[in-house]
């Protein structure tokens, strides 16, 4: 249930610009979770796998997700890019329960008085895009190099380059991150099943896309990382996640979580 103070007549007009196979599904899930009205605009990737040029009409970077928010009585919308910024903005007004309480009782406003759940939340909200996603994107680049259409006598060279990057950097980096995240789940506050404790937070939403994509990596198996795989299954069972996915399937007849 949304917790904002807007009445039905004064709610802002929110539009999510959703791109297939992208980070934008996290924001659709968030909007379903907080339960406020919104409009959904879908975009298809080009034959080259890029975002279509129409998105540049919404935001100069031509990326997704982008959310436009037209407050009641305003003539110009707020345009927000970057998943974490969008999530934090919406949670501030409508989904405060998706952010852990910041302070331990009696230590409000004190440095060091923050709860363990909030410290984790603040870190993971930035970690998902700042540390984890760049590795996932490099893994995608390596995959594209392997799959590139090149003359047969060049193929050993491109495969050699891809294998070198993969074995020398991508796979070791992913192992480091997956070891870290498996430990984060193992030590979740209050023996919780989510990254910041017993309750779902926006940080779980931010981590959903990269960890869904990671399921296609052979070394990131459920045998090696049982807690991460169980967590992915757990978020897929969230009612709001199911509603978000069904909404895309109903419109587009397809949906995928991987690259």
FENWO-V857530 format. One line per field, one symbol per residue. ss: DSSP state (H for helix, E for strand, - for the rest). burial: I if it has 24 or more other C-alpha atoms within 12 Angstrom, else O. Layout:
ss->???
burial->???
This chain:
ss->------------EEEEEEE----HHHHHHHHHHH----EEEEE---------HHHHH--------EEEEE-------EEEE-HHHHHHHHHHHH-HHH----E----------E-HHHHHHHHHHHHHHHHHHHHHHHHHHHHHHHH----HHHHHHHHHHHHHHHHHHHHHHHHHHHHHHHHHHH--HHH--E--E----HHHHHHHHHHHHHHH---------HHHHHHHHHHH--HHHHHHHHHHHHHH-------
burial->OIOOOOOOOOOIIIIIIIIIIIIIIIIIIIIIIIIIIIOIIIIIOOOOOOIIOOIOOIOOOOIIIIIIIOOOOOOOOOIIIIIIIIIIIIIOIIIIIIIIIIOOOOOOOOOOOOIIIIIIIIIIIIIIIOIIIOIIIOIIOIOOIIOOOOOOOOOOOIIOOIOOIIOOOIIOIIIOIIOOIIOIIIOIIOOOIIIIIOIIIIIIIIIIIIIIIIIOIOOIOOOOIOIIIIIIOOIIOOOIIIOIIOIIOOOOOOOOIOI
